[in-house]
């Protein structure tokens, strides 16, 4: 047995266990680490809230990486300039009232700033359901994405939270769950 490999493995497992244990009860659980989820998480963490994001894919950032039709350019409205500048994203005028940004720089900046604000981001974790108690959503049910993709029957874990936000983008994955799609479930903070 090599001591070096043992120390490396223990560091990885121990570090993840500490971080994950701190995320089993949070103020806000955000599902999806695309641009809206990352910006929301950043702003909440900056205010001192305990925030965790669960992203089903390996790479956070959502579809912003691909820009428009795989051209790494995106265009946003001038109104978001203060936020873009707060994230340190370079931009240039595109047209009247519009700004152009590099999509790769944008994705990287959003992830970096969110994590540095204190957000704990978990990639390759899928939210497969919500915790519903006392007539309110009070958390999420998570599992490893590869486990679900392989169709393995492995029990999930729960993360309790005061608020659950669906940041899954166009698919609105969380709000399409049967419980939420057919009721007026509202988490109040």
N, C-alpha and C positions, 0 to 999 in steps of 0.2 A: 504494500500500500504506500503510495506516495503522499507525503505530508502536504506538498504544494497543492495537488489536485483536491485533496480533502479540505484544505483551508478555503480554496476558491469556491467549492460547492457549498460549504457551510456558510460562507459570506453571502452567496446568492440566495439560498433558502432562508437564512436568518433575516436578511434585509427585506425580502419580499414578505415574510411572515409578519414582521413588525409593521410595515406599511399597510398590508392588507387588514391586519387586526384593527388598526386605527380607522379603517373604512367600513367596519361592520355596522356602525351606527354613525350616521352623518346628518348634517343639517339639510344638505341637498344632494340627491342622486340624479345625475344627468345621464340619459341614455343617448349615446351618439356623440362622437368627438369630431364632428364636422365644424365648419366655421361658426355656426350659431351656438352650438354646444360649448365650444372652446371660449368664445367671447363671453357668453353668459357665465361660465365657470370662473373665468378670470375676474370678471367684475364682482362676483359674489365672494370669491376668495380674498380679493383686495379689501373687501369690507369686513373681513374676519370670519366668514362663514366656513364651516368644515364641508368641503365639496369633493365628491368623487365622480368621475366620468367612467362609464363602461362602454367600450367600443368593440363591436363584434369583429371588425377586421383587424389585421395585424398592424396596419399603419393608420394612425389617427390623422385627421385632416379632411376626411370625407372626400367629396368629389372635387374640391378646390384644386387638388394637385393637378388634375387634368386640364384645368383652364377651360377654354371654350373649344370643344371638339378636338381635344388633345393638343391644342396650341397653348403653351403655358402663359397665357395672357388672360386677365379678367378685367372687367370694367365695372366700377361701382359709382354710385351717385356722390356728388360733391358733399352732401350732408354728412357722410361718414368720415370725412377728412380728419376731424379731431381724434377719432378712435384709431384710424390708420396710423396717425402720427404717434399716438400713445403706444402703439405696438411696435413702432420703429420701422414700419414698412415703407419702403421708397415708392413713390408714385409720380405720375406725370399727367398733365391735362390730356384728355382723350377727345373731348368734344364739349360743347356747351353744357356745363353742369355735370360732367362725367370725368372720372379719373381712371387711368390705366395702371394696373399693378402686375407684377410677375406672380404667377400663381404658386410657383414653388417657394419663393421667398415668403409669400403670404401664409401658406400652410405652415412652413417652418417657424415663422414668427409667432403665429397663433399658439402652436403647441409649446414653444419655448416660454412665452410669456405666461401662459396658463400654469404650467408646471412651476415656474419660478414664483408665481403668486401664492403657491401652496396647494394647488389642485393635485389630487392623486388620480392619475389616469391609468386605467387598466385596459390594455388592448387584448384582443382575442377572447373577450368575455361577452357573451350574449345575454341580454336580459330576456328571459323567456316568459316571465309573468310578473305580476305585481303582488305585493302583500296588501291585502284589503282587510282591515279590522276596524270595528267601531264606526262603520259607515264612511270610511275614508281610506284613501291610498296612503300607506305608511311605509312603503319600501319596495324593493325589487327582488326578484328571484333570478339568480345568475347561474350560468354554467360556462365552462370553456367552450368556445366556438368549435374547435376540432372535435370535441366529444359529441356535440349535437350534429355536426356534419357527417360523422361516422355512424350516427344512429345508435350510439351506445346508450344503454339505460343506466345512467349514473345520476345519483341524487344531486340536486342543485343545492346551493347555499342561498341565504337571504341576507340582504343589506337593509337595515331599517333606516328610515329618513323622515324628516319633517315634511319635505317637499320632494316630489319626483317630477322631473322635466323631460319631455320627449324632444330630443334634438336630433332625431333620426332623418331629418330632411324630407325629401319628397315622399318617401315611403310611409312616413308617420307610423312606424312599426309599433310603437308602444300604444298609441291611441287606437290602433286597430284591434287590440286584444278584445275578446268578446265582452269581458266585464266592463271595460271602459267605453267601448263603442256603443253600448246599449244602455248606458246609465249616465247620471249626472254626477260622477265622482269628481270631487274637487278637493284638493289638499289645501288646507288653510295653514298659513305659517304664523 
